[in-house]
Amino acid sequence: MVKKMKDYALVTIGCFIAAVGINGFMAANNIVSGGIGGLSLSLQAMFGWEAGTVALAINIPLLVLCYFFLGKSTFISTLYGSFIFPIFINLTAKMPSLTQNQLLGAVFGAIILGVGMGLVFMGNSSTGGTSIPIWILHKYTPLSLGVAMTIVDGIVVLTGLIAFKNIDTVLYSIIALLIIGYVVNLMIAGFQSSKNIMIISEKSAIIKEKVAEAANRGVTEIPIFGGYTGREKRMLMITVLTVEVPTIEHLAQKIDPAAFIIIMPATQVMGRGFSLHKSFEISEEDVLPPV
């Protein structure tokens, strides 16, 4: 129950922030940054329809498609955000534009909209809209999620060219679309991103022991052979949160200043210590020791 309340709070706050990004920065500067918000701005410019009402009207048939093509659970998780987002667009429609500069409107509007959408996704929901046909295309065609998103949001951005008949609008909208994607990725993965650390050292046994003590992380030993010497060595592999990297790096260099250290992004990490709570109980079925 507490988890659901937290999710609803994140979705509500996120939808409000996203609506402020649209009406406070993008609407007056004709920035059509993809998604249901961008499409509603284009239709508002072409026909004079209220943006929030347009977004709500578009969401209804898309939600029907969501139910039949993506399943009941996806439909339920999308339902709340799909209705609350257009409402907030209408409630903030009268707010004054915070800048008349189209570039600033694209950049800062995209940052604010991206933060809002990130909060919505963190609440295990979405605002519906174009994300529904994107997922349908991804599920029922060979298209990757990125390609499907490019096609759908690209069509939305092109409606901005039809609505505003200005190539600058399209170019600024593309900038905004890229920034939104970056900010959303940062919100979802950036703050909890992980790194894979590889350490080759003559003192690997000591480093392994100290890492387990200081960082409370498991260490995997991988046998390797030196390409020049042909000698067998041990390479340590440690997967940690990004914020833990300096601790491991400093510890290894303190023990062995000549240690060879490689730090690589770990785009998705699942298991104990990351997607599961840490546990110190050793199971016979464990592939790796508990961390």
NORPE-V814383 format. One record per residue. N is the residue number from 1. NEAR is the number of other ideal C-beta (glycine too) atoms within 12 Angstrom. Layout:
BEGIN
[[N	NEAR] [N	NEAR]]
END
This chain:
BEGIN
[[1	7] [2	8] [3	11] [4	16] [5	12] [6	17] [7	25] [8	25] [9	22] [10	31] [11	37] [12	27] [13	27] [14	39] [15	45] [16	33] [17	33] [18	50] [19	42] [20	32] [21	47] [22	54] [23	38] [24	32] [25	43] [26	53] [27	42] [28	27] [29	37] [30	38] [31	51] [32	52] [33	52] [34	45] [35	51] [36	48] [37	56] [38	52] [39	41] [40	43] [41	46] [42	38] [43	27] [44	33] [45	30] [46	21] [47	17] [48	11] [49	24] [50	24] [51	40] [52	34] [53	21] [54	30] [55	42] [56	30] [57	25] [58	35] [59	39] [60	22] [61	17] [62	36] [63	34] [64	19] [65	29] [66	33] [67	23] [68	17] [69	22] [70	28] [71	17] [72	14] [73	13] [74	27] [75	26] [76	21] [77	30] [78	37] [79	27] [80	30] [81	46] [82	40] [83	27] [84	35] [85	47] [86	38] [87	26] [88	36] [89	47] [90	27] [91	20] [92	31] [93	29] [94	16] [95	21] [96	14] [97	26] [98	22] [99	22] [100	14] [101	17] [102	30] [103	23] [104	24] [105	37] [106	41] [107	30] [108	32] [109	46] [110	41] [111	33] [112	39] [113	52] [114	40] [115	33] [116	44] [117	49] [118	36] [119	35] [120	43] [121	32] [122	28] [123	31] [124	24] [125	36] [126	43] [127	52] [128	45] [129	42] [130	41] [131	39] [132	39] [133	33] [134	36] [135	30] [136	26] [137	27] [138	23] [139	21] [140	15] [141	16] [142	10] [143	19] [144	15] [145	20] [146	16] [147	16] [148	25] [149	29] [150	24] [151	23] [152	32] [153	36] [154	26] [155	25] [156	38] [157	39] [158	26] [159	35] [160	44] [161	26] [162	22] [163	30] [164	28] [165	16] [166	19] [167	16] [168	21] [169	33] [170	32] [171	23] [172	35] [173	45] [174	29] [175	31] [176	45] [177	39] [178	25] [179	33] [180	43] [181	30] [182	23] [183	34] [184	35] [185	21] [186	22] [187	30] [188	25] [189	23] [190	21] [191	16] [192	22] [193	26] [194	29] [195	29] [196	30] [197	40] [198	31] [199	40] [200	29] [201	31] [202	21] [203	25] [204	32] [205	19] [206	23] [207	38] [208	33] [209	18] [210	29] [211	38] [212	24] [213	15] [214	24] [215	31] [216	22] [217	37] [218	28] [219	35] [220	24] [221	26] [222	19] [223	15] [224	22] [225	14] [226	15] [227	9] [228	7] [229	10] [230	9] [231	13] [232	14] [233	25] [234	25] [235	28] [236	41] [237	31] [238	43] [239	36] [240	38] [241	27] [242	26] [243	15] [244	29] [245	29] [246	20] [247	24] [248	39] [249	28] [250	20] [251	33] [252	38] [253	21] [254	20] [255	26] [256	23] [257	14] [258	14] [259	30] [260	23] [261	30] [262	22] [263	24] [264	18] [265	18] [266	25] [267	17] [268	15] [269	24] [270	12] [271	22] [272	24] [273	25] [274	23] [275	13] [276	12] [277	12] [278	17] [279	17] [280	15] [281	13] [282	14] [283	12] [284	6] [285	8] [286	15] [287	12] [288	21] [289	21] [290	21] [291	29]]
END
